[in-house]
Amino acid sequence: MSPAPYTAQINKGLWLGLLGIAIFSLTLPMTRLAVGTAEAPQMSGLFIAMGRAVVAAALSAVFLLSTRAPLPRRQDWWPLAITAGGVVFGFPLLTSIAMRYVEAVHASVILGVLPLATAAVGALLHRQRPSAGFWGCAVLGSVLVVVFAMLRSGNGAGGLSIHWADLLLLAACLCAAVGYGYGARLSQHMRAEHVICWALLLSLPLSLPLTVFSWPQVPLKASAWWGFSYVAVFSMWLGFFAWYRGLALGGTVRVSQVQLVQPFLSMLFALPLLGERLDAVTLGFALAVIATVFMGKKMPVYTATLQKAT
């Protein structure tokens, strides 16, 4: 095996990935606006997750028709279903439920391990083999996140524990990583924009009735609807146009590492939008997690090469 070469295509993939991450970085603060707090709840997590999928599916139908998109191949429907399970159902639903009970700044630290999770899934799907140093960074970053969650959850209980909302966020990381990995693989032979569009349409028979079932029954703040609109149009739809194309061009393992800036951007947006505070402990853990991701990005990534018979 030999290290994957750094090319202009990879460079373009990194920039597109960064654009996608800039869009995704507002997801946690906007979800927090939409779902509210335990003391002042707004939309339910189920409505936010399914409603944003329905809105994005409607936009997807128009886009697919206008671009005369061909139907996916028969063998692509199962990977599309897995993609939808990760990024249409799993990640949105788990984060929407969790965000009522944790602040966006806190959640940003927990989701800081997402780049390493995405790279791990990408390595399995695309026959890329990160070095032992990469996996060491992945383990270290995961440990830091768990320690942070236990310290924060234990503050009010007099000891170390972990809040169930943190477990939902960690599960959301896994869902997103799987959805990113399969979506990136589909983007190798499908237009990146079409991947998320077909995944959303495939989800519609389930997402639409769940949206109707969970429709808010009481008046909501305008800020909740603004937050919902953002996650529906940008987080669930437009962000994936750039993200999947970036993963396809630059490789899932490498491009996934641009997510290292997402926690800081999410924190930056959460401060003015939600009035949250950034204390030294949270910032310290965020820097530590991102440092491990940065070191992991520097570790060699190998691709399998055919060996000639001698």
C-alpha positions as CSV (number, residue, x, y, z in Angstrom):
1,M,0.0,0.0,0.0
2,S,1.1,3.6,-0.6
3,P,-0.1,6.9,0.9
4,A,-3.0,8.5,-1.0
5,P,-1.6,11.4,-3.2
6,Y,-2.6,15.0,-2.5
7,T,-4.1,16.3,-5.7
8,A,-6.1,19.3,-7.0
9,Q,-9.2,17.1,-6.8
10,I,-8.6,16.5,-3.1
11,N,-8.0,20.2,-2.6
12,K,-11.4,21.0,-4.2
13,G,-13.0,18.3,-2.1
14,L,-11.6,19.9,1.0
15,W,-13.0,23.3,0.2
16,L,-16.5,21.8,-0.7
17,G,-16.4,19.9,2.5
18,L,-15.6,23.0,4.4
19,L,-18.6,24.8,2.9
20,G,-20.8,21.9,3.9
21,I,-19.5,22.1,7.5
22,A,-20.0,25.8,7.6
23,I,-23.7,25.2,6.8
24,F,-24.0,22.2,9.3
25,S,-22.3,24.2,12.1
26,L,-25.6,26.1,12.6
27,T,-27.6,22.9,13.0
28,L,-27.2,22.5,16.8
29,P,-28.0,26.2,17.7
30,M,-31.0,26.3,15.3
31,T,-32.3,22.9,16.6
32,R,-32.0,24.3,20.1
33,L,-34.1,27.3,19.0
34,A,-36.7,25.0,17.5
35,V,-37.0,22.5,20.3
36,G,-36.7,24.9,23.2
37,T,-35.7,24.0,26.7
38,A,-37.1,21.6,29.3
39,E,-38.5,24.7,31.1
40,A,-39.9,26.3,27.9
41,P,-40.5,23.6,25.3
42,Q,-41.3,24.4,21.7
43,M,-41.5,21.8,18.9
44,S,-41.1,18.1,19.6
45,G,-37.9,16.4,18.5
46,L,-40.0,14.1,16.4
47,F,-41.7,16.9,14.5
48,I,-38.3,18.7,13.9
49,A,-36.6,15.6,12.6
50,M,-39.5,14.4,10.4
51,G,-40.8,17.8,9.4
52,R,-37.4,19.0,8.1
53,A,-37.2,15.8,6.1
54,V,-40.6,16.4,4.5
55,V,-39.7,20.0,3.5
56,A,-36.4,18.9,2.1
57,A,-38.1,16.0,0.2
58,A,-40.5,18.5,-1.5
59,L,-37.5,20.6,-2.6
60,S,-35.7,17.4,-3.7
61,A,-38.7,16.4,-5.9
62,V,-38.6,19.8,-7.7
63,F,-34.8,19.6,-8.1
64,L,-34.8,16.0,-9.4
65,L,-37.5,16.9,-12.0
66,S,-35.7,20.1,-13.1
67,T,-32.4,18.3,-13.6
68,R,-34.0,15.2,-15.2
69,A,-32.3,13.0,-12.8
70,P,-32.3,9.3,-13.7
71,L,-33.7,6.7,-11.3
72,P,-31.0,5.1,-9.1
73,R,-29.7,1.7,-10.1
74,R,-31.3,-1.3,-8.5
75,Q,-28.2,-2.0,-6.4
76,D,-28.2,1.6,-5.2
77,W,-31.5,1.5,-3.3
78,W,-30.2,-0.3,-0.3
79,P,-27.2,2.1,0.2
80,L,-29.7,4.9,-0.2
81,A,-31.8,3.4,2.5
82,I,-28.8,3.1,4.8
83,T,-27.9,6.8,4.0
84,A,-31.5,7.8,4.9
85,G,-31.4,5.8,8.1
86,G,-28.3,7.7,9.2
87,V,-28.8,11.3,8.0
88,V,-32.6,11.6,7.5
89,F,-33.8,9.6,10.5
90,G,-31.0,8.8,13.0
91,F,-29.0,12.0,13.4
92,P,-31.8,14.5,13.2
93,L,-34.1,12.6,15.6
94,L,-31.5,11.8,18.2
95,T,-30.0,15.4,18.2
96,S,-33.5,17.0,18.2
97,I,-34.5,15.0,21.3
98,A,-31.2,15.6,23.1
99,M,-31.0,19.4,22.4
100,R,-33.9,20.2,24.7
101,Y,-31.8,19.0,27.6
102,V,-28.2,20.2,26.8
103,E,-26.9,23.5,25.5
104,A,-25.5,23.8,22.0
105,V,-22.1,24.6,23.3
106,H,-22.1,21.4,25.3
107,A,-23.4,19.3,22.4
108,S,-20.7,20.8,20.1
109,V,-18.0,19.2,22.3
110,I,-19.7,15.8,22.3
111,L,-20.1,15.8,18.5
112,G,-16.4,16.8,18.2
113,V,-15.5,13.1,17.6
114,L,-17.7,13.0,14.4
115,P,-14.8,13.5,12.0
116,L,-13.0,10.4,13.4
117,A,-16.2,8.4,13.3
118,T,-16.8,9.4,9.7
119,A,-13.2,8.6,8.8
120,A,-13.5,5.2,10.4
121,V,-16.7,4.3,8.5
122,G,-15.1,5.7,5.3
123,A,-12.0,3.5,5.8
124,L,-14.2,0.4,5.9
125,L,-16.3,1.4,2.9
126,H,-13.6,2.7,0.6
127,R,-10.8,0.3,1.3
128,Q,-8.7,3.0,2.9
129,R,-6.5,2.1,5.8
130,P,-5.6,4.8,8.3
131,S,-2.4,4.3,10.3
132,A,-2.2,3.1,13.8
133,G,-1.5,6.7,14.8
134,F,-4.9,7.7,13.4
135,W,-6.7,5.1,15.4
136,G,-4.9,6.2,18.5
137,C,-6.1,9.7,18.0
138,A,-9.6,8.4,17.4
139,V,-9.6,6.5,20.7
140,L,-8.1,9.5,22.6
141,G,-10.7,11.9,21.2
142,S,-13.5,9.5,22.2
143,V,-12.2,9.2,25.7
144,L,-12.0,13.0,26.1
145,V,-15.6,13.4,25.0
146,V,-16.8,10.7,27.4
147,V,-14.8,12.3,30.3
148,F,-16.3,15.7,29.5
149,A,-19.8,14.3,29.4
150,M,-19.3,12.5,32.7
151,L,-17.9,15.6,34.4
152,R,-20.7,17.8,33.2
153,S,-23.5,15.4,34.0
154,G,-22.0,14.7,37.4
155,N,-21.9,18.3,38.5
156,G,-25.4,18.2,39.9
157,A,-25.4,14.7,41.2
158,G,-22.3,14.9,43.4
159,G,-20.3,12.4,41.3
160,L,-19.4,11.1,37.9
161,S,-22.2,10.1,35.6
162,I,-23.4,10.5,32.1
163,H,-26.6,12.1,31.0
164,W,-28.9,10.1,28.7
165,A,-28.9,13.1,26.3
166,D,-25.1,12.7,25.9
167,L,-25.7,9.1,24.9
168,L,-28.2,10.2,22.3
169,L,-25.6,12.6,20.9
170,L,-22.9,9.9,20.7
171,A,-25.4,7.6,19.0
172,A,-26.2,10.5,16.6
173,C,-22.5,10.6,15.7
174,L,-22.5,7.0,14.7
175,C,-25.7,7.5,12.6
176,A,-24.2,10.5,10.8
177,A,-20.9,8.8,10.2
178,V,-22.7,5.8,8.5
179,G,-24.9,8.1,6.5
180,Y,-21.9,10.2,5.4
181,G,-19.9,7.2,4.4
182,Y,-22.6,5.5,2.3
183,G,-23.6,8.8,0.8
184,A,-20.0,9.5,-0.2
185,R,-19.7,6.1,-1.8
186,L,-22.9,6.7,-3.8
187,S,-21.6,10.1,-4.9
188,Q,-18.8,8.3,-6.7
189,H,-21.2,7.4,-9.5
190,M,-24.2,9.6,-8.8
191,R,-24.4,13.4,-8.6
192,A,-23.9,14.4,-5.0
193,E,-27.0,16.5,-5.0
194,H,-29.1,13.5,-6.2
195,V,-27.9,11.3,-3.4
196,I,-29.5,13.3,-0.6
197,C,-32.5,14.0,-2.8
198,W,-33.3,10.3,-3.5
199,A,-32.6,9.5,0.2
200,L,-35.2,12.1,1.2
201,L,-37.8,10.9,-1.3
202,L,-37.2,7.3,-0.2
203,S,-37.9,8.4,3.4
204,L,-41.2,10.2,2.6
205,P,-43.6,7.3,3.1
206,L,-42.5,7.3,6.8
207,S,-41.5,10.9,7.4
208,L,-44.7,12.4,6.1
209,P,-47.2,10.6,8.3
210,L,-44.9,11.1,11.3
211,T,-44.8,14.8,10.6
212,V,-48.6,15.0,10.5
213,F,-48.9,12.9,13.7
214,S,-46.4,15.2,15.6
215,W,-47.6,18.6,14.2
216,P,-47.5,21.2,17.0
217,Q,-50.9,21.7,18.7
218,V,-50.0,25.0,20.5
219,P,-48.7,28.4,19.2
220,L,-44.9,28.6,19.0
221,K,-42.4,31.4,19.0
222,A,-41.3,32.8,15.7
223,S,-37.7,31.9,16.6
224,A,-38.7,28.2,16.7
225,W,-40.1,28.4,13.2
226,W,-36.9,30.2,12.0
227,G,-34.8,27.5,13.6
228,F,-36.9,24.8,11.9
229,S,-36.7,26.5,8.5
230,Y,-32.9,26.6,8.7
231,V,-32.5,22.9,9.5
232,A,-35.0,21.9,6.9
233,V,-33.6,23.9,4.0
234,F,-29.9,24.1,4.8
235,S,-29.0,21.4,7.3
236,M,-31.2,18.7,5.7
237,W,-30.7,19.7,2.0
238,L,-28.3,22.3,0.7
239,G,-25.5,21.4,3.1
240,F,-25.3,17.9,1.7
241,F,-24.9,19.2,-1.9
242,A,-21.4,20.5,-1.0
243,W,-20.7,17.9,1.7
244,Y,-21.2,14.7,-0.4
245,R,-19.5,16.2,-3.4
246,G,-16.5,17.1,-1.2
247,L,-16.3,13.6,0.3
248,A,-16.5,12.0,-3.2
249,L,-13.7,14.2,-4.6
250,G,-11.3,14.2,-1.7
251,G,-12.0,10.9,0.0
252,T,-14.1,10.3,3.1
253,V,-11.2,9.7,5.4
254,R,-9.4,12.9,4.5
255,V,-12.2,15.3,3.9
256,S,-14.1,14.3,7.0
257,Q,-11.3,15.9,9.0
258,V,-12.5,19.4,8.0
259,Q,-15.2,18.8,10.5
260,L,-12.7,19.8,13.2
261,V,-13.8,23.4,12.8
262,Q,-17.5,22.6,13.3
263,P,-17.5,22.6,17.1
264,F,-15.9,26.1,17.2
265,L,-18.3,27.4,14.6
266,S,-21.3,25.9,16.4
267,M,-20.1,27.5,19.7
268,L,-19.5,30.8,17.9
269,F,-23.1,30.9,16.6
270,A,-24.6,29.6,19.9
271,L,-23.3,32.5,21.9
272,P,-25.3,35.3,20.2
273,L,-28.3,33.2,19.1
274,L,-29.0,31.5,22.3
275,G,-27.2,33.6,24.9
276,E,-25.1,30.6,26.1
277,R,-21.8,31.0,27.9
278,L,-18.5,29.4,27.1
279,D,-16.5,28.5,30.2
280,A,-12.9,27.5,30.5
281,V,-13.6,23.8,31.1
282,T,-15.8,23.5,28.0
283,L,-13.3,25.4,25.8
284,G,-10.4,23.3,27.2
285,F,-12.1,20.0,26.3
286,A,-13.1,21.4,22.9
287,L,-9.5,22.4,22.1
288,A,-8.3,19.0,23.3
289,V,-10.8,17.1,21.2
290,I,-10.1,19.1,18.1
291,A,-6.3,18.8,18.7
292,T,-6.7,15.0,18.6
293,V,-8.7,15.3,15.4
294,F,-6.1,17.6,13.9
295,M,-3.3,15.1,14.8
296,G,-5.4,12.3,13.3
297,K,-5.7,14.3,10.1
298,K,-1.9,14.4,9.9
299,M,-1.5,10.7,10.2
300,P,-1.0,8.6,7.0
301,V,-4.0,7.3,5.1
302,Y,-3.3,4.3,2.8
303,T,-5.2,3.0,-0.1
304,A,-5.0,-0.5,-1.4
305,T,-3.0,-1.0,-4.5
306,L,-2.9,-4.0,-6.8
307,Q,0.3,-6.0,-6.6
308,K,1.7,-7.4,-9.8
309,A,2.6,-11.1,-9.8
310,T,6.3,-11.8,-10.0
